Amino acid sequence: MKKAFLVIALLLVSTIGFSQNVISLFNKTNSFFIYMAEAKYDTAHLFFDEAEQAKITPDNLKKLWDNITTNLGKPEILDAISSKVQGDFYAVTVEGKFEKAEQNFVLMFNKKEKIVGLFMPPKAATYTKPAYADTALYTEKSVYLQTPGHQLAAIITTPKNKTNFPVVVLVHGSGPGDMDETVGPNKPFRDIATGLASKGIASVRYVKRTLVYAGEFNKVFTAKEEVTDDALAAIAMAKTIMGADQKSIYVLGHSLGGMLAPRLATLAPSIKGIILAAAPARKLADIIIDQNKYIVELAKDTTKATQVKLGEAIKEIEAAKLVKLAPNMKPDSVILGLPAAYWVDLNAYDQVATAKKLKQRILVFQGGNDFQVAMADFNIWNAALGKSANAKLKLYPELNHLLSPQTEKAYTQQYQVPVNVSEQLISDIALWISGK
């Protein structure tokens, strides 16, 4: 399973190229649980891969379900709610609500759409509002961000009893994302929006198109469709907010959003500045290679077999560095789950060179405990912009990729612990916007 080393890439690079029939997987998942709830264990057993059928009997399924319903009561809701790629497999999460408690499930499917695993993850921790978000100081309004053929739910957060206030447009990292950029129990964009509003700064945040219109991303697309079009619409919306200073609109891009922020500043020259949060300065393929090497290093696995797999993974990732289509390569050829046209567009874009030409204000910050975007990227930004009068750069040694303080650099399990975006970072952004 050489693609196991590519799992970390899913956190940074969009998985919307996932061509598996999601509707089919959802239907099979829901049908499986219907048969379980109806005690039709022989039928439910047929949903498993042949190898798994030899290990799990219908009687095993009966005992499992009897145990679940004894502890949790009768099922009330069992619905597939999300899916994602995990190496060579597809994980479908099922929301489960029973008489006595809630319990989610994860079904792992192979490429033949057969079940190869059933898991009951522990109940996830829940989001906690940061202490610095004072609800008495701001209001939130639900709206829709409109672009041709698309409507995305959005929230405008504004400070109370203020006029002529700045507005920050929040632009996501890669992959499908809600308006809060939720990862586990963490909601970085909600923290930033409410934290800034408590300090007199408004914001616009919105659901990413790839979450709502996932079906559109099974064909040729680029960062324009994934990010740029909606971000420009959000900038236009920011200028219509009552009480906003139309000459003080900023874009805060996180991860891929930060990488594309210089492009947005070029396309929307009226904005006052951009904020690059954990923004890649290198090509994404180089960053994904670093991530895979980090996984192996963290595991302390020095076996020859692992090194061979790592080498194979790196070779596969290298294919994403193309700057033009190779002979006989179609724009929709899939590389790391994304169309070749996507990689050509992104690789032809030099975010650092673009940023150097900007006249708008620029703030760049990076976390020292970020294992997804490395210090190497911050150093490149610093070398390019460190002496520019319109730029400010700052390293926060304790922050991770979600912009929350951590005691160490770790792996994805860190994201399952609720930790809010750094209060110091929120304060520094607000001071920078105010010109202090």
Secondary structure as the mmCIF struct_conf table of DSSP 4:
data_model
#
loop_
_struct_conf.conf_type_id
_struct_conf.id
_struct_conf.beg_label_comp_id
_struct_conf.beg_label_asym_id
_struct_conf.beg_label_seq_id
_struct_conf.end_label_comp_id
_struct_conf.end_label_asym_id
_struct_conf.end_label_seq_id
HELX_RH_3T_P HELX_RH_3T_P1 LYS A 2 LEU A 11
TURN_TY1_P TURN_TY1_P1 LEU A 12 LEU A 12
BEND BEND1 VAL A 13 VAL A 13
TURN_TY1_P TURN_TY1_P2 ILE A 16 GLY A 17
BEND BEND2 GLN A 20 GLN A 20
HELX_RH_AL_P HELX_RH_AL_P1 VAL A 22 ALA A 37
TURN_TY1_P TURN_TY1_P3 GLU A 38 ALA A 39
HELX_RH_AL_P HELX_RH_AL_P2 TYR A 41 HIS A 45
TURN_TY1_P TURN_TY1_P4 LEU A 46 PHE A 47
STRN STRN1 PHE A 48 PHE A 48
HELX_RH_AL_P HELX_RH_AL_P3 GLU A 50 GLN A 53
TURN_TY1_P TURN_TY1_P5 ALA A 54 LYS A 55
HELX_RH_AL_P HELX_RH_AL_P4 PRO A 58 LEU A 72
BEND BEND3 LYS A 74 LYS A 74
STRN STRN2 PRO A 75 GLN A 86
TURN_TY1_P TURN_TY1_P6 GLY A 87 ASP A 88
STRN STRN3 PHE A 89 PHE A 98
BEND BEND4 GLU A 99 LYS A 100
STRN STRN4 GLU A 102 GLU A 102
STRN STRN5 PHE A 105 PHE A 109
TURN_TY1_P TURN_TY1_P7 LYS A 111 LYS A 112
BEND BEND5 GLU A 113 GLU A 113
STRN STRN6 ILE A 115 PHE A 119
HELX_LH_PP_P HELX_LH_PP_P1 PRO A 121 ALA A 125
TURN_TY1_P TURN_TY1_P8 ALA A 131 TYR A 132
HELX_RH_3T_P HELX_RH_3T_P2 THR A 135 LEU A 137
STRN STRN7 TYR A 138 THR A 147
TURN_TY1_P TURN_TY1_P9 PRO A 148 GLY A 149
STRN STRN8 HIS A 150 PRO A 159
TURN_TY1_P TURN_TY1_P10 LYS A 160 ASN A 161
BEND BEND6 ASN A 164 ASN A 164
STRN STRN9 PHE A 165 VAL A 171
BEND BEND7 SER A 174 GLY A 175
TURN_TY1_P TURN_TY1_P11 MET A 179 ASP A 180
STRN STRN10 VAL A 183 VAL A 183
TURN_TY1_P TURN_TY1_P12 GLY A 184 PRO A 185
STRN STRN11 ASN A 186 ASN A 186
HELX_RH_AL_P HELX_RH_AL_P5 PRO A 188 ALA A 197
TURN_TY1_P TURN_TY1_P13 SER A 198 GLY A 200
STRN STRN12 ALA A 202 TYR A 206
HELX_RH_AL_P HELX_RH_AL_P6 ARG A 209 VAL A 212
HELX_RH_3T_P HELX_RH_3T_P3 ALA A 214 PHE A 217
BEND BEND8 ASN A 218 VAL A 220
HELX_RH_AL_P HELX_RH_AL_P7 ALA A 223 ALA A 223
HELX_RH_PI_P HELX_RH_PI_P1 LYS A 224 THR A 228
HELX_RH_AL_P HELX_RH_AL_P8 ASP A 229 ALA A 238
TURN_TY1_P TURN_TY1_P14 LYS A 239 THR A 240
BEND BEND9 ILE A 241 ILE A 241
TURN_TY1_P TURN_TY1_P15 MET A 242 GLY A 243
STRN STRN13 ALA A 244 HIS A 254
TURN_TY1_P TURN_TY1_P16 SER A 255 SER A 255
HELX_RH_AL_P HELX_RH_AL_P9 LEU A 256 LEU A 267
TURN_TY1_P TURN_TY1_P17 PRO A 269 SER A 270
BEND BEND10 ILE A 271 ILE A 271
STRN STRN14 GLY A 273 ALA A 277
BEND BEND11 ALA A 278 ALA A 278
BEND BEND12 ARG A 282 ARG A 282
HELX_RH_AL_P HELX_RH_AL_P10 LEU A 284 ALA A 299
TURN_TY1_P TURN_TY1_P18 LYS A 300 LYS A 300
HELX_RH_AL_P HELX_RH_AL_P11 LYS A 304 GLU A 318
HELX_RH_3T_P HELX_RH_3T_P4 ALA A 319 LYS A 321
BEND BEND13 VAL A 323 LYS A 324
HELX_LH_PP_P HELX_LH_PP_P2 LEU A 325 ALA A 326
TURN_TY1_P TURN_TY1_P19 PRO A 327 ASN A 328
TURN_TY1_P TURN_TY1_P20 PRO A 331 ASP A 332
STRN STRN15 VAL A 334 ILE A 335
TURN_TY1_P TURN_TY1_P21 LEU A 336 GLY A 337
STRN STRN16 LEU A 338 PRO A 339
HELX_RH_AL_P HELX_RH_AL_P12 ALA A 340 ASN A 347
TURN_TY1_P TURN_TY1_P22 ALA A 348 ALA A 348
HELX_RH_AL_P HELX_RH_AL_P13 GLN A 351 LYS A 356
TURN_TY1_P TURN_TY1_P23 LYS A 357 LYS A 357
BEND BEND14 GLN A 360 GLN A 360
STRN STRN17 ARG A 361 GLY A 367
TURN_TY1_P TURN_TY1_P24 GLY A 368 ASN A 369
BEND BEND15 PHE A 371 VAL A 373
HELX_RH_AL_P HELX_RH_AL_P14 MET A 375 LEU A 385
TURN_TY1_P TURN_TY1_P25 GLY A 386 LYS A 387
TURN_TY1_P TURN_TY1_P26 ALA A 389 ASN A 390
STRN STRN18 ALA A 391 TYR A 396
TURN_TY1_P TURN_TY1_P27 PRO A 397 GLU A 398
STRN STRN19 LEU A 399 LEU A 399
TURN_TY1_P TURN_TY1_P28 HIS A 401 LEU A 402
BEND BEND16 LEU A 403 LEU A 403
STRN STRN20 PRO A 405 PRO A 405
BEND BEND17 THR A 407 GLU A 408
HELX_RH_3T_P HELX_RH_3T_P5 THR A 412 GLN A 416
BEND BEND18 VAL A 417 VAL A 417
HELX_LH_PP_P HELX_LH_PP_P3 ASN A 420 SER A 422
HELX_RH_AL_P HELX_RH_AL_P15 GLU A 423 ILE A 433
TURN_TY1_P TURN_TY1_P29 SER A 434 GLY A 435
#
